[in-house]
Amino acid sequence: MSDSSTTHLDPAWRTSGDPSVLVFEQLVNAAVYIGTVAFGVHVAIFASCSYHYLRHSKKFPFLQQLYITMLFLLAGTTIVCNIYHNQLTWIDYRDYPGGPGAFIFEQQGFVSNTIGNSAGLVLAFMVDSVLIYRCFVVWNSNFYVIILPILMLISSTVMAVLQTIAASQPSSALWSARAVQFGTPYFSLSMATNMLVTVIIVSRLLIARRQIQRVMGPKHGKEYTGVTALLIESAMPPALVSIVLIALYSQQIPAQVLFYPLLPQVQAMAPQLIFIRVMRGRAWNKQTLTSNVSKDVQFASNPSGTLTSRKGHGLSQEKGSTINIGASDSYESRV
């Protein structure tokens, strides 16, 4: 018969202290687990992206592979640093004056945290740069569309550097008053950049869908403008996580810590999902609108000067005029 003392937990053994501090410790611990689970998903996406590069590329894209490898290593660095800081908090320095809660509040400037924060900063810059380039591609190399996102990216990067420096000071943290002075503008600019890029890309895809369907019918164009395409091409998940984080961070709500390890993983996965769509031939590129229409609709002339498609969509047009189907794409009739 087993000893009952091995199955009974005496309430007197529970950790004593300020309940709010204990809740914060639980949130910090849970945050690392959430980030680790997200990193596991990231591993699968990284492997899938690398597999598609090997399988579908005629010439191996070293630059793209180097890019996603750097994202993977940076995201892994943030998780490793978070795990190591948890080890310092609850194992290596459990007798720290004031307990683990005091260690968390007072030792955020520890070198491992500084490395992790710096890795997240570099990762965010790399991801936002690629997403801005996607805006450039989706809008047919229109430089004016990306001027504002570029300026916002530069501003947010400066704020992020200042926040990291402030958080790395002794007895400081990401949520300390000094770091928040730079952190709130950084997260706000980063979120605004993500949201702006999302709106720019989604608006272009929706405009393209309307143009394609107007020419070809309602069943066409869904591969490039469906729900999945809108979510992936616009990198919407990082934008949503950023919105939640900035809302909690600006109000200094403790639950904000749940999103620190999660955000770098979601950010790193966004461009890799786009690359996978590119390798599968499903992502938007500069020729998407032209090829999507010309592939399915072939115009034929008749004596009356009316253009008709072989799928039966009549397109009435005067001789020598142009059917505009995009910002810079058109088909001219040579009747």
Wavefront OBJ file of the C-alpha trace (Angstrom):
o trace
v 0.000 0.000 0.000
v 1.470 3.363 -0.992
v 2.197 6.058 1.517
v -0.556 8.665 1.433
v 2.034 11.408 1.913
v 3.263 10.832 -1.633
v -0.147 11.624 -3.154
v -1.243 14.476 -0.920
v -0.016 18.031 -1.364
v -0.193 20.015 1.820
v -1.493 23.564 1.174
v 1.232 24.777 3.504
v 3.746 23.822 0.830
v 2.328 26.296 -1.682
v 4.482 29.255 -2.614
v 3.829 32.258 -0.437
v 4.142 35.847 -1.532
v 2.343 38.578 -3.389
v -0.363 36.893 -5.555
v 0.158 39.407 -8.363
v 3.866 38.535 -8.499
v 3.053 34.823 -8.568
v 0.645 35.362 -11.464
v 3.347 37.296 -13.326
v 5.814 34.442 -12.785
v 3.239 31.999 -14.181
v 2.741 34.206 -17.242
v 6.498 34.417 -17.878
v 6.791 30.642 -17.600
v 3.791 30.027 -19.869
v 5.078 32.544 -22.420
v 8.206 30.491 -23.050
v 6.133 27.337 -23.590
v 3.896 29.183 -26.065
v 6.938 30.471 -27.926
v 8.485 27.000 -27.968
v 5.339 25.481 -29.472
v 5.341 28.218 -32.116
v 9.000 27.474 -32.812
v 8.043 23.841 -33.417
v 5.588 25.014 -36.080
v 8.338 27.247 -37.438
v 10.661 24.232 -37.745
v 8.066 22.438 -39.889
v 7.535 25.475 -42.132
v 11.287 26.030 -42.478
v 11.756 22.380 -43.495
v 8.878 22.619 -45.974
v 10.265 25.809 -47.507
v 13.747 24.293 -47.858
v 12.220 21.157 -49.397
v 10.372 23.219 -52.001
v 13.576 25.051 -52.883
v 15.344 21.735 -53.469
v 12.486 20.089 -55.336
v 11.000 22.856 -57.473
v 13.931 25.113 -58.315
v 15.877 24.549 -61.515
v 18.703 26.537 -59.955
v 19.014 26.388 -56.190
v 18.183 29.862 -54.755
v 21.087 30.370 -52.357
v 20.062 33.891 -51.358
v 16.513 32.868 -50.480
v 17.749 29.835 -48.570
v 20.273 32.000 -46.730
v 17.501 34.439 -45.865
v 15.116 31.862 -44.376
v 18.033 30.170 -42.585
v 18.940 33.464 -40.947
v 15.300 33.935 -39.907
v 15.278 30.421 -38.468
v 18.507 30.960 -36.515
v 17.391 34.340 -35.187
v 14.008 32.961 -34.115
v 15.760 30.000 -32.491
v 18.089 32.396 -30.670
v 15.156 34.245 -29.108
v 13.673 30.982 -27.797
v 16.997 29.663 -26.492
v 17.602 32.930 -24.637
v 14.108 32.822 -23.132
v 14.573 29.231 -21.969
v 17.982 30.042 -20.508
v 16.589 33.029 -18.612
v 13.889 30.793 -17.134
v 16.615 28.410 -16.022
v 18.456 31.278 -14.344
v 15.250 32.413 -12.663
v 13.940 29.160 -11.204
v 16.996 26.878 -11.021
v 20.371 28.591 -11.010
v 19.369 31.611 -8.888
v 16.266 30.432 -7.053
v 17.638 31.956 -3.814
v 17.940 35.415 -5.382
v 16.917 38.107 -2.854
v 13.182 38.559 -3.262
v 12.730 35.280 -5.110
v 12.170 34.503 -8.806
v 9.789 37.418 -9.208
v 12.464 39.885 -8.151
v 14.981 38.199 -10.453
v 12.604 38.576 -13.417
v 12.002 42.263 -12.705
v 15.594 43.191 -11.856
v 17.692 41.016 -14.186
v 16.093 41.605 -17.593
v 19.317 43.338 -18.571
v 21.183 40.037 -18.295
v 23.312 39.358 -21.376
v 21.140 36.439 -22.563
v 18.069 38.667 -22.654
v 19.939 41.387 -24.494
v 21.044 38.864 -27.125
v 17.482 37.557 -27.465
v 16.006 41.054 -27.802
v 18.642 41.993 -30.381
v 17.918 38.844 -32.398
v 14.222 39.711 -32.394
v 15.024 43.235 -33.560
v 17.094 42.039 -36.524
v 14.462 39.430 -37.397
v 11.654 42.012 -37.389
v 13.661 44.319 -39.681
v 14.361 41.506 -42.159
v 10.722 40.394 -42.223
v 9.275 43.888 -42.619
v 11.745 44.601 -45.432
v 10.570 41.552 -47.391
v 6.911 42.400 -46.815
v 7.482 45.900 -48.127
v 9.139 44.361 -51.179
v 6.007 42.210 -51.619
v 4.004 45.439 -51.770
v 6.352 46.615 -54.493
v 5.831 43.384 -56.462
v 2.079 43.189 -56.003
v 1.646 46.777 -57.155
v 3.621 46.203 -60.360
v 6.881 47.815 -59.169
v 5.180 51.028 -58.116
v 7.764 52.744 -55.907
v 5.349 55.411 -54.636
v 3.282 52.762 -52.870
v 6.159 51.775 -50.572
v 7.592 55.209 -49.676
v 5.539 55.548 -46.485
v 6.140 51.948 -45.309
v 9.908 52.428 -45.796
v 9.917 55.619 -43.712
v 7.875 53.891 -40.995
v 10.254 50.920 -41.029
v 13.267 53.187 -40.521
v 11.536 55.003 -37.659
v 10.441 51.796 -35.926
v 13.941 50.340 -36.239
v 15.458 53.387 -34.540
v 12.913 53.118 -31.701
v 13.619 49.381 -31.381
v 17.358 49.983 -31.021
v 16.748 52.581 -28.321
v 14.314 50.269 -26.523
v 16.817 47.397 -26.574
v 19.536 49.650 -25.175
v 17.211 50.902 -22.424
v 16.087 47.370 -21.527
v 19.675 46.137 -21.338
v 20.578 48.538 -18.530
v 20.995 47.156 -14.979
v 17.706 46.628 -13.104
v 15.777 47.422 -16.291
v 13.315 45.445 -18.415
v 11.194 45.735 -21.540
v 8.334 46.933 -19.329
v 10.402 49.414 -17.286
v 9.445 53.084 -17.523
v 12.546 53.989 -19.547
v 12.122 51.143 -22.034
v 8.405 51.837 -22.404
v 9.222 55.385 -23.575
v 10.827 53.853 -26.646
v 8.919 50.557 -26.679
v 5.465 52.064 -27.106
v 6.473 54.097 -30.206
v 8.365 51.070 -31.550
v 5.487 48.622 -31.189
v 3.047 51.242 -32.452
v 5.133 51.983 -35.543
v 5.799 48.298 -36.129
v 2.095 47.480 -35.846
v 1.179 50.423 -38.069
v 3.728 49.292 -40.660
v 2.356 45.751 -40.616
v -1.223 46.958 -40.866
v -0.393 49.406 -43.655
v 1.432 46.735 -45.629
v -1.482 44.350 -45.043
v -4.018 46.900 -46.281
v -1.907 47.775 -49.328
v -1.486 44.134 -50.376
v -5.083 43.108 -49.629
v -6.475 46.103 -51.502
v -4.392 45.189 -54.559
v -5.510 41.563 -54.443
v -9.157 42.557 -54.098
v -8.870 45.020 -56.989
v -7.201 42.319 -59.093
v -9.925 39.802 -58.235
v -12.604 42.232 -59.354
v -10.742 42.926 -62.596
v -10.156 39.229 -63.324
v -13.755 38.276 -62.555
v -15.092 41.127 -64.630
v -13.221 39.813 -67.662
v -13.397 36.075 -67.050
v -16.316 35.417 -64.728
v -16.799 34.928 -60.958
v -15.095 31.507 -60.807
v -11.672 32.781 -61.796
v -8.851 34.349 -59.802
v -9.640 32.627 -56.493
v -6.237 30.934 -56.374
v -4.577 34.332 -56.005
v -7.303 36.230 -54.141
v -9.044 33.686 -51.906
v -9.090 33.811 -48.110
v -5.887 31.764 -47.803
v -4.097 33.971 -50.332
v -5.198 37.134 -48.549
v -4.006 35.849 -45.163
v -0.619 34.613 -46.385
v 0.250 37.177 -49.047
v -0.568 40.086 -46.730
v 1.233 38.549 -43.725
v -1.846 39.190 -41.623
v -0.992 36.908 -38.635
v 2.007 39.025 -37.497
v -0.128 42.137 -37.789
v -2.839 40.608 -35.584
v -0.330 39.493 -32.936
v 1.229 42.966 -32.999
v -2.163 44.581 -32.415
v -2.799 42.460 -29.319
v 0.726 43.047 -28.012
v 0.667 46.827 -28.378
v -2.773 46.993 -26.734
v -1.490 45.092 -23.691
v 1.919 46.791 -23.666
v 0.580 50.336 -23.781
v -1.694 49.600 -20.810
v 1.067 47.744 -18.941
v -1.111 44.632 -18.604
v 1.011 41.659 -17.393
v -0.412 39.349 -20.087
v 1.785 41.211 -22.573
v 4.649 38.833 -21.704
v 2.752 35.961 -23.363
v 3.375 37.519 -26.775
v 7.091 38.370 -26.561
v 8.349 34.846 -27.406
v 5.444 34.264 -29.829
v 5.836 37.338 -32.043
v 9.300 36.538 -33.518
v 8.127 33.060 -34.518
v 4.996 34.363 -36.245
v 7.021 37.081 -37.965
v 9.617 34.587 -39.216
v 6.971 32.200 -40.577
v 5.148 34.858 -42.626
v 7.702 35.308 -45.474
v 8.433 31.574 -45.571
v 4.755 30.842 -46.227
v 4.889 33.351 -49.062
v 8.014 31.672 -50.474
v 6.251 28.292 -50.384
v 3.370 29.766 -52.407
v 5.912 31.208 -54.846
v 7.532 27.804 -55.363
v 4.104 26.230 -55.901
v 3.255 28.872 -58.473
v 0.387 30.259 -56.393
v 1.875 33.526 -55.179
v 1.290 36.880 -56.802
v 4.016 38.222 -59.046
v 4.381 40.926 -61.650
v 2.918 38.725 -64.396
v 0.045 37.195 -62.399
v -2.732 39.371 -63.760
v -1.508 39.106 -67.343
v -0.853 35.374 -67.316
v -4.022 34.529 -65.408
v -6.163 36.234 -68.008
v -4.243 35.231 -71.134
v -4.043 31.611 -69.963
v -7.812 31.155 -69.832
v -9.149 33.699 -72.285
v -8.148 33.803 -75.930
v -9.618 36.622 -77.953
v -10.827 36.140 -81.472
v -12.006 38.787 -83.887
v -15.088 38.745 -86.029
v -16.241 41.018 -88.826
v -18.379 43.118 -86.475
v -15.348 44.195 -84.455
v -16.488 42.397 -81.281
v -13.963 40.474 -79.249
v -15.160 37.139 -77.884
v -13.395 34.621 -75.709
v -13.361 30.904 -76.462
v -15.079 30.378 -73.119
v -18.022 32.389 -74.330
v -17.533 35.701 -72.478
v -18.481 38.450 -74.886
v -16.413 41.615 -74.669
v -17.825 44.308 -76.859
v -15.191 46.701 -78.064
v -14.636 49.139 -80.835
v -11.932 48.452 -83.394
v -8.433 49.368 -82.266
v -9.477 50.151 -78.680
v -7.998 48.697 -75.505
v -9.442 46.530 -72.737
v -7.873 47.694 -69.482
v -7.561 44.953 -66.890
v -4.931 46.363 -64.541
v -2.927 49.349 -63.497
v -0.429 48.764 -66.292
v -1.716 45.681 -68.110
v -3.916 45.813 -71.209
v -4.874 43.827 -74.266
v -5.148 45.589 -77.570
v -7.417 44.397 -80.341
v -5.880 44.165 -83.773
v -9.091 43.793 -85.713
l 1 2 3 4 5 6 7 8 9 10 11 12 13 14 15 16 17 18 19 20 21 22 23 24 25 26 27 28 29 30 31 32 33 34 35 36 37 38 39 40 41 42 43 44 45 46 47 48 49 50 51 52 53 54 55 56 57 58 59 60 61 62 63 64 65 66 67 68 69 70 71 72 73 74 75 76 77 78 79 80 81 82 83 84 85 86 87 88 89 90 91 92 93 94 95 96 97 98 99 100 101 102 103 104 105 106 107 108 109 110 111 112 113 114 115 116 117 118 119 120 121 122 123 124 125 126 127 128 129 130 131 132 133 134 135 136 137 138 139 140 141 142 143 144 145 146 147 148 149 150 151 152 153 154 155 156 157 158 159 160 161 162 163 164 165 166 167 168 169 170 171 172 173 174 175 176 177 178 179 180 181 182 183 184 185 186 187 188 189 190 191 192 193 194 195 196 197 198 199 200 201 202 203 204 205 206 207 208 209 210 211 212 213 214 215 216 217 218 219 220 221 222 223 224 225 226 227 228 229 230 231 232 233 234 235 236 237 238 239 240 241 242 243 244 245 246 247 248 249 250 251 252 253 254 255 256 257 258 259 260 261 262 263 264 265 266 267 268 269 270 271 272 273 274 275 276 277 278 279 280 281 282 283 284 285 286 287 288 289 290 291 292 293 294 295 296 297 298 299 300 301 302 303 304 305 306 307 308 309 310 311 312 313 314 315 316 317 318 319 320 321 322 323 324 325 326 327 328 329 330 331 332 333 334 335
